[in-house]
Amino acid sequence: MNTRTRWVLGAGAALVAVVALATLFGGGGLEVQVTEVRRDSLSVTVSDEGRTRVRDRFVVATPIAGRLSRLEVREGARVEAGDPLATIHPVPEGVRATAALRGQVEAAEARVSQARAGLAEASMAREQARREYDRRVPLLEMGAIAREALERAEQAAEAAAARERVAQATLATAEAELRSARAGLIGTDPSGSGAAPVAMRAPVSGVVLRIHEESERVVQAGTPLLDIADPGGLEVVADVLTSEAVSIVPGAEVVVSGWGGEGVLRGAVRHVEPEAFTEVSVLGIEEQRVNVVLDLVDPPARLGAGYRVEVAITVRHEADALIVPASALFQRSSSWMVFAVENGRARARAVEVGARARDRVQIVSGLEAGDEVVVFPSDEVEEGARLAARGESDA
């Protein structure tokens, strides 16, 4: 073996030794992503989709059945209280129905005449019975008649008075039936006062949101015609899971996004409705949900009713919390753990978790501010493993 060969072998052995020492004392560790534990504010929110609606909606409906004229307003129009909206003409009855109604009126008029005659007869009988009683009083004082005769005259006068009261009640009943029969004729005679059209007016000032009946047609009483509301009185309704709704309280802060404009809108929870409902998710799972009603602080003019929005309701806020990414946590024996980085090696630590946000978690105990933890620890990270750490910015 010549000198050159021995030199090459010696240099190779030295290089292998250097690599081994570098691996043992500094290089060759498992490459992981680490982050520093720090203090920051933490807000826990319940997020879901919602929709806008007007707070006070007034539905204008027809007061009577009749022929509705074409509405005088359009959707989006501003109306003031008392402005005319439409006119409705009472529907005339058919010929046969009208004849039947007129027959009922004539029969009622005959009963009134009969009752009046009966009342007149009863009144005369009462007056005659009273006169007979008055004549017998002095005869009794003179001893010309017995007391029993006077008592019979008094009883006859009282009976006649009772029959008069019955006749009066009979007349009142007949007159009421006549008024009812005549009311059935309202609208049957176009020249009569009963066929006068009914003007429908706006009950409040606002904007016409929706028109249910625009064209002229015959409608029944109570048919909805249009909706009026104040567009400035917007609110948001979000249906959330009941398991999340129990932590929502009135007055909680709300951030509304995804409404189509720039920035986010602020609001607050007004109330959580007391009754939940069942809804089937897109995966076919039945969920119990409940509506949460939110007030917007300053709704923009471009935001209308029925718009889809995304809401985030704050249910807990920690102003100064020890924060780690949720991806740093893993469970072992029902305990939450993290891999802390100590002198370049992985050390498993049990931690106590507090508030949990979507991607950040509060650590109550087990870590200190300034500690470094492994993010997204793989199965290759073990206790005491040498790590080649890189920060979050290098991910």
C-alpha positions as CSV (number, residue, x, y, z in Angstrom):
1,M,0.0,0.0,0.0
2,N,1.6,3.3,-1.1
3,T,1.5,6.6,0.8
4,R,-1.2,8.1,-1.4
5,T,-3.6,5.2,-0.7
6,R,-3.0,5.5,3.0
7,W,-3.7,9.2,2.9
8,V,-7.1,8.7,1.1
9,L,-8.2,6.0,3.6
10,G,-7.2,8.2,6.5
11,A,-9.1,11.2,5.1
12,G,-12.2,9.1,4.6
13,A,-12.2,7.8,8.1
14,A,-11.8,11.3,9.5
15,L,-14.8,12.5,7.4
16,V,-17.0,9.6,8.7
17,A,-16.0,10.6,12.3
18,V,-16.9,14.2,11.7
19,V,-20.3,13.3,10.3
20,A,-21.0,10.9,13.2
21,L,-20.0,13.6,15.7
22,A,-22.3,16.2,13.9
23,T,-25.1,13.8,14.0
24,L,-24.6,13.0,17.7
25,F,-24.1,16.6,19.0
26,G,-26.0,18.9,16.7
27,G,-27.2,17.9,13.3
28,G,-29.4,15.2,11.8
29,G,-32.3,15.7,14.2
30,L,-36.0,15.2,13.2
31,E,-37.2,18.2,11.4
32,V,-40.3,19.7,13.0
33,Q,-42.2,22.9,13.1
34,V,-42.2,24.7,16.4
35,T,-43.9,27.8,17.8
36,E,-43.4,29.9,20.9
37,V,-46.0,29.9,23.7
38,R,-47.1,33.5,24.2
39,R,-49.8,35.5,26.0
40,D,-52.6,37.1,24.0
41,S,-56.3,37.7,24.1
42,L,-58.6,34.8,23.1
43,S,-62.2,34.9,22.1
44,V,-64.4,31.8,21.8
45,T,-67.1,32.1,19.3
46,V,-70.1,30.2,17.9
47,S,-70.2,30.6,14.1
48,D,-73.0,29.8,11.7
49,E,-75.0,31.2,8.8
50,G,-77.8,33.7,9.3
51,R,-80.3,35.8,7.4
52,T,-81.5,39.3,7.7
53,R,-85.1,40.3,8.3
54,V,-87.1,43.4,9.3
55,R,-88.0,43.7,12.9
56,D,-91.6,44.9,12.5
57,R,-93.4,43.6,9.4
58,F,-97.0,44.6,8.8
59,V,-99.2,42.4,6.5
60,V,-102.0,44.3,4.9
61,A,-105.0,42.0,4.3
62,T,-108.5,42.5,2.8
63,P,-111.1,43.3,5.4
64,I,-114.0,42.0,3.3
65,A,-114.6,39.7,0.3
66,G,-114.9,41.5,-3.0
67,R,-113.3,42.6,-6.2
68,L,-109.9,44.0,-5.6
69,S,-108.7,46.8,-7.9
70,R,-105.1,46.9,-9.2
71,L,-102.7,48.0,-6.4
72,E,-101.5,51.6,-6.6
73,V,-98.0,50.9,-5.3
74,R,-95.0,48.8,-6.3
75,E,-92.4,46.8,-4.4
76,G,-89.8,49.1,-3.0
77,A,-92.0,52.1,-2.9
78,R,-92.1,54.4,0.1
79,V,-95.5,54.9,1.7
80,E,-96.7,57.0,4.5
81,A,-99.4,56.1,7.1
82,G,-102.8,56.7,5.5
83,D,-101.7,56.5,1.9
84,P,-104.2,54.7,-0.4
85,L,-103.0,51.2,-1.4
86,A,-106.0,49.6,-3.2
87,T,-109.8,49.6,-3.4
88,I,-112.1,46.7,-2.9
89,H,-115.7,46.5,-4.1
90,P,-118.1,44.2,-2.3
91,V,-119.1,41.2,-4.4
92,P,-122.8,41.3,-5.4
93,E,-124.8,38.2,-4.7
94,G,-126.4,36.0,-7.4
95,V,-130.0,36.4,-8.6
96,R,-131.3,33.4,-6.7
97,A,-129.3,34.2,-3.5
98,T,-130.6,37.8,-3.7
99,A,-134.2,36.7,-4.0
100,A,-133.8,34.4,-1.0
101,L,-132.3,37.3,1.0
102,R,-135.2,39.6,0.1
103,G,-137.6,36.9,1.1
104,Q,-135.9,36.7,4.5
105,V,-136.2,40.4,4.9
106,E,-139.9,40.4,4.1
107,A,-140.5,37.5,6.6
108,A,-138.6,39.5,9.2
109,E,-140.6,42.6,8.5
110,A,-143.9,40.6,8.9
111,R,-142.6,39.2,12.3
112,V,-141.9,42.7,13.4
113,S,-145.5,43.8,12.5
114,Q,-146.9,40.8,14.3
115,A,-144.8,41.5,17.4
116,R,-145.9,45.2,17.4
117,A,-149.5,44.2,17.3
118,G,-149.0,41.7,20.1
119,L,-147.3,44.3,22.2
120,A,-150.2,46.8,21.6
121,E,-152.7,44.1,22.7
122,A,-150.7,43.2,25.8
123,S,-150.4,46.9,26.7
124,M,-154.2,47.4,26.5
125,A,-154.8,44.3,28.6
126,R,-152.4,45.5,31.2
127,E,-154.1,48.9,31.4
128,Q,-157.6,47.3,31.7
129,A,-156.4,44.9,34.5
130,R,-154.9,47.9,36.4
131,R,-158.2,49.8,36.1
132,E,-160.1,46.8,37.4
133,Y,-157.8,46.6,40.4
134,D,-158.1,50.3,41.1
135,R,-162.0,50.1,41.1
136,R,-162.0,47.3,43.6
137,V,-159.8,49.0,46.2
138,P,-162.6,51.5,47.5
139,L,-165.2,48.7,47.3
140,L,-163.1,46.6,49.7
141,E,-162.9,49.6,52.1
142,M,-166.7,50.0,52.0
143,G,-167.1,46.2,52.7
144,A,-168.9,45.6,49.4
145,I,-166.5,42.9,48.2
146,A,-164.3,40.3,49.9
147,R,-160.5,40.6,50.2
148,E,-160.1,37.5,47.9
149,A,-161.8,39.5,45.1
150,L,-159.3,42.3,45.4
151,E,-156.3,39.8,45.5
152,R,-157.6,38.1,42.3
153,A,-157.8,41.6,40.6
154,E,-154.2,42.4,41.7
155,Q,-153.0,39.0,40.4
156,A,-154.7,39.6,37.0
157,A,-153.0,43.0,36.7
158,E,-149.5,41.6,37.5
159,A,-150.1,38.8,34.9
160,A,-151.1,41.3,32.3
161,A,-147.9,43.4,33.0
162,A,-145.8,40.2,32.6
163,R,-147.4,39.5,29.2
164,E,-146.6,43.0,28.1
165,R,-142.9,42.5,29.0
166,V,-142.9,39.3,26.9
167,A,-144.5,41.1,24.0
168,Q,-141.8,43.8,24.2
169,A,-139.0,41.1,24.2
170,T,-140.7,39.4,21.2
171,L,-140.7,42.7,19.3
172,A,-137.0,43.4,20.1
173,T,-136.1,39.9,18.8
174,A,-138.0,40.4,15.6
175,E,-136.4,43.8,15.0
176,A,-132.9,42.2,15.5
177,E,-133.8,39.5,12.9
178,L,-134.9,42.2,10.5
179,R,-131.6,44.1,10.8
180,S,-129.7,40.8,10.3
181,A,-131.7,40.0,7.2
182,R,-131.2,43.5,5.7
183,A,-127.4,43.2,6.3
184,G,-127.4,40.2,4.0
185,L,-128.5,42.5,1.2
186,I,-125.5,44.8,1.5
187,G,-123.7,44.8,-1.8
188,T,-126.5,43.3,-3.8
189,D,-127.8,46.6,-5.1
190,P,-125.1,48.6,-6.9
191,S,-127.1,51.7,-6.4
192,G,-127.5,51.2,-2.7
193,S,-125.2,52.6,0.0
194,G,-124.1,49.1,1.0
195,A,-122.2,48.6,-2.3
196,A,-119.8,51.5,-1.7
197,P,-116.1,50.5,-2.3
198,V,-113.8,50.1,0.6
199,A,-110.5,52.1,0.4
200,M,-107.5,50.2,1.9
201,R,-104.7,52.5,3.3
202,A,-101.2,52.0,4.7
203,P,-101.4,51.3,8.5
204,V,-97.8,52.6,9.0
205,S,-95.1,54.5,7.2
206,G,-92.4,52.3,5.6
207,V,-91.4,50.5,2.4
208,V,-93.4,48.0,0.5
209,L,-91.3,44.8,0.8
210,R,-93.6,42.3,-1.0
211,I,-96.8,42.4,-3.0
212,H,-98.9,39.2,-2.8
213,E,-101.8,40.3,-5.0
214,E,-100.9,42.7,-7.8
215,S,-103.6,42.2,-10.4
216,E,-107.3,42.9,-10.1
217,R,-109.3,39.9,-9.1
218,V,-112.0,38.7,-6.6
219,V,-110.5,37.9,-3.2
220,Q,-111.8,36.5,0.1
221,A,-111.8,38.4,3.4
222,G,-108.4,38.1,5.1
223,T,-106.4,37.6,1.9
224,P,-102.8,39.1,2.3
225,L,-102.1,41.8,-0.2
226,L,-98.7,43.3,0.7
227,D,-96.1,43.6,3.4
228,I,-94.9,47.0,4.7
229,A,-91.9,47.5,7.1
230,D,-89.2,50.0,8.0
231,P,-86.1,48.8,6.2
232,G,-83.9,50.5,8.8
233,G,-85.1,48.1,11.5
234,L,-83.1,45.1,10.4
235,E,-82.2,42.2,12.6
236,V,-80.3,38.9,11.9
237,V,-81.6,35.5,12.7
238,A,-79.1,32.6,13.0
239,D,-80.1,29.0,13.8
240,V,-77.4,27.3,15.9
241,L,-77.1,24.0,17.5
242,T,-78.8,23.8,20.9
243,S,-75.5,22.5,22.5
244,E,-73.9,25.7,21.5
245,A,-76.9,28.0,22.2
246,V,-76.8,27.2,25.9
247,S,-73.6,29.3,26.2
248,I,-75.0,32.3,24.4
249,V,-76.4,35.1,26.6
250,P,-78.2,38.3,25.6
251,G,-75.9,41.2,25.0
252,A,-73.0,39.0,23.7
253,E,-70.9,40.7,21.0
254,V,-71.5,39.6,17.4
255,V,-69.4,40.0,14.2
256,V,-71.3,39.8,10.9
257,S,-69.3,39.0,7.8
258,G,-70.0,37.7,4.3
259,W,-72.8,40.2,3.7
260,G,-71.4,41.3,0.3
261,G,-69.8,44.6,1.3
262,E,-66.4,45.7,2.7
263,G,-65.5,45.0,6.3
264,V,-67.6,43.5,9.0
265,L,-70.7,44.6,10.8
266,R,-71.0,44.8,14.6
267,G,-74.0,43.7,16.6
268,A,-75.3,42.1,19.8
269,V,-77.5,39.2,20.8
270,R,-81.0,40.3,21.7
271,H,-82.4,37.0,22.8
272,V,-82.4,33.2,22.2
273,E,-85.8,31.9,21.3
274,P,-87.2,29.5,23.9
275,E,-88.2,26.7,21.6
276,A,-85.9,24.6,19.4
277,F,-86.7,22.7,16.2
278,T,-85.4,19.7,14.3
279,E,-83.5,20.2,11.1
280,V,-81.9,17.6,8.8
281,S,-78.4,18.4,7.8
282,V,-76.9,17.9,4.3
283,L,-75.5,14.6,5.5
284,G,-79.0,13.4,6.5
285,I,-78.4,13.8,10.3
286,E,-81.2,15.2,12.5
287,E,-80.0,18.2,14.5
288,Q,-81.7,20.2,17.2
289,R,-81.4,23.9,16.5
290,V,-82.7,27.1,17.9
291,N,-83.0,30.7,16.5
292,V,-80.8,33.4,17.9
293,V,-81.9,37.0,17.2
294,L,-79.2,39.6,16.7
295,D,-79.4,43.4,16.5
296,L,-77.1,45.3,14.1
297,V,-75.4,48.4,15.5
298,D,-75.3,50.3,12.2
299,P,-76.8,48.3,9.3
300,P,-75.7,49.7,5.9
301,A,-78.4,51.0,3.5
302,R,-77.4,48.4,0.9
303,L,-78.3,45.5,3.2
304,G,-81.9,44.4,2.7
305,A,-84.2,41.8,4.2
306,G,-83.6,38.1,3.5
307,Y,-79.9,38.5,2.8
308,R,-77.5,35.7,3.8
309,V,-74.7,36.6,6.2
310,E,-72.2,34.8,8.4
311,V,-72.2,35.5,12.2
312,A,-69.7,34.9,14.9
313,I,-71.1,35.1,18.4
314,T,-68.7,35.6,21.3
315,V,-69.4,33.2,24.2
316,R,-66.2,33.7,26.1
317,H,-63.3,36.2,26.1
318,E,-60.0,36.0,27.9
319,A,-58.0,39.2,27.8
320,D,-54.7,37.8,28.9
321,A,-54.3,34.0,28.2
322,L,-51.4,31.7,27.6
323,I,-52.0,30.6,24.0
324,V,-50.8,27.6,21.9
325,P,-52.1,26.4,18.5
326,A,-54.7,23.7,18.8
327,S,-52.6,21.7,16.4
328,A,-49.9,21.3,19.1
329,L,-52.2,19.3,21.4
330,F,-52.7,15.5,21.4
331,Q,-54.3,13.1,23.9
332,R,-52.6,10.4,25.8
333,S,-54.5,8.4,28.5
334,S,-57.3,10.9,28.5
335,S,-54.9,13.8,29.2
336,W,-53.9,16.6,27.0
337,M,-50.2,16.6,26.1
338,V,-47.7,18.7,24.1
339,F,-44.1,18.1,23.0
340,A,-42.0,20.9,24.4
341,V,-38.6,21.6,23.0
342,E,-35.8,21.5,25.6
343,N,-32.2,21.7,24.6
344,G,-33.1,20.5,21.1
345,R,-35.0,17.4,22.3
346,A,-38.7,16.6,22.6
347,R,-40.1,16.5,26.1
348,A,-43.8,15.4,26.6
349,R,-45.7,17.6,29.0
350,A,-49.2,17.2,30.4
351,V,-51.1,20.5,30.2
352,E,-54.5,21.7,31.5
353,V,-56.6,23.3,28.8
354,G,-58.9,26.2,29.3
355,A,-60.9,28.1,26.7
356,R,-60.8,26.7,23.2
357,A,-61.2,28.7,20.0
358,R,-61.2,27.3,16.5
359,D,-57.4,27.2,16.0
360,R,-56.1,28.4,19.3
361,V,-56.2,27.0,22.9
362,Q,-55.7,28.5,26.3
363,I,-53.2,26.7,28.5
364,V,-54.0,26.9,32.2
365,S,-51.0,25.0,33.5
366,G,-48.1,22.9,32.2
367,L,-46.3,25.6,30.1
368,E,-44.9,29.1,30.6
369,A,-44.7,32.0,28.2
370,G,-41.6,31.7,26.0
371,D,-41.6,27.9,25.9
372,E,-41.5,26.3,22.5
373,V,-43.8,23.5,21.4
374,V,-44.0,21.2,18.4
375,V,-46.8,21.9,16.0
376,F,-48.5,19.0,14.2
377,P,-46.3,16.4,16.0
378,S,-46.0,13.2,13.9
379,D,-45.7,9.6,15.2
380,E,-41.9,9.9,14.7
381,V,-41.7,12.5,17.5
382,E,-40.9,10.6,20.8
383,E,-39.7,11.4,24.2
384,G,-36.1,12.6,24.1
385,A,-36.0,12.6,20.3
386,R,-33.5,15.1,18.8
387,L,-35.2,17.8,16.9
388,A,-34.2,20.1,14.0
389,A,-36.7,22.9,14.7
390,R,-38.0,25.4,12.3
391,G,-40.4,28.3,13.1
392,E,-43.9,28.8,12.0
393,S,-42.8,31.3,9.4
394,D,-40.7,28.5,7.7
395,A,-43.8,26.3,7.3
